[in-house]
């Protein structure tokens, strides 16, 4: 296994992590922004107010996007296992 193969696998893995986690992070960001605007408008300065809506939104996002996330991860693993013979030399 060459250094370039290791670098390519690591690059693919990091890109997959970013691609899979980005939608959930964006959901959390949007919900946090909406709650922050609500807090600013109403002058409620409770720090813990953002946690419950964010957690619920991320769980909802996992339920909606879970199959897409698993398909991407299993596709990546199938590609790794499918080309396993190339890595052993």
C-alpha positions as CSV (number, residue, x, y, z in Angstrom):
1,X,0.0,0.0,0.0
2,X,1.5,3.3,-1.1
3,X,1.4,6.6,0.7
4,X,-0.8,8.0,-2.0
5,X,-3.4,5.3,-1.5
6,X,-3.5,6.1,2.2
7,X,-3.8,9.8,1.5
8,X,-6.6,9.1,-1.0
9,X,-8.5,6.9,1.5
10,X,-8.1,9.5,4.3
11,X,-9.3,12.3,1.9
12,X,-12.4,10.3,0.9
13,X,-13.2,9.5,4.5
14,X,-12.8,13.1,5.6
15,X,-15.0,14.3,2.7
16,X,-17.6,11.7,3.6
17,X,-17.6,12.9,7.3
18,X,-18.1,16.5,6.1
19,X,-20.8,15.6,3.6
20,X,-22.8,13.5,6.1
21,X,-22.5,15.8,9.1
22,X,-23.1,19.1,7.2
23,X,-27.0,18.8,7.0
24,X,-27.3,18.1,10.7
25,X,-24.9,21.0,11.6
26,X,-26.9,23.3,9.3
27,X,-30.1,22.3,11.0
28,X,-28.6,23.0,14.4
29,X,-27.2,26.4,13.1
30,X,-30.5,27.5,11.7
31,X,-32.5,26.6,14.8
32,X,-29.9,28.3,17.0
33,X,-30.1,31.4,14.9
34,X,-33.9,31.5,15.1
35,X,-33.9,31.0,18.9
36,X,-31.2,33.7,19.2
37,X,-33.4,36.2,17.2
38,X,-36.4,35.2,19.4
39,X,-34.4,35.8,22.5
40,X,-33.2,39.2,21.3
41,X,-36.7,40.3,20.3
42,X,-38.3,39.2,23.6
43,X,-35.3,40.1,25.8
44,X,-35.2,36.6,27.3
45,X,-31.6,35.9,28.2
46,X,-31.9,32.2,29.3
47,X,-28.8,30.4,28.1
48,X,-30.4,26.9,28.3
49,X,-33.3,27.8,26.0
50,X,-31.5,26.9,22.8
51,X,-30.6,23.3,23.8
52,X,-34.0,21.6,23.7
53,X,-35.1,22.9,20.3
54,X,-31.7,22.2,18.8
55,X,-31.7,18.6,20.1
56,X,-35.2,18.0,18.9
57,X,-34.4,19.5,15.5
58,X,-31.2,17.3,15.1
59,X,-33.1,14.2,16.1
60,X,-35.8,15.0,13.6
61,X,-33.0,15.6,11.0
62,X,-31.5,12.2,11.9
63,X,-34.9,10.5,11.4
64,X,-35.4,12.2,8.0
65,X,-31.8,11.9,6.8
66,X,-30.8,8.7,8.5
67,X,-31.2,6.5,5.5
68,X,-29.2,8.8,3.3
69,X,-26.5,9.0,5.9
70,X,-26.4,5.2,6.2
71,X,-26.4,4.7,2.4
72,X,-23.4,7.0,2.1
73,X,-21.4,5.3,4.9
74,X,-22.2,1.8,3.7
75,X,-21.3,2.7,0.1
76,X,-18.0,4.0,1.3
77,X,-17.3,0.8,3.3
78,X,-18.3,-1.4,0.4
79,X,-15.9,0.5,-1.8
80,X,-13.1,0.0,0.8
81,X,-13.9,-3.7,1.2
82,X,-14.3,-4.2,-2.5
83,X,-10.8,-2.9,-3.2
84,X,-9.2,-4.6,-0.2
85,X,-7.1,-6.8,-2.4
86,X,-5.3,-3.8,-3.9
87,X,-4.1,-2.7,-0.5
88,X,-2.4,-5.9,0.4
89,X,1.0,-6.3,-1.3
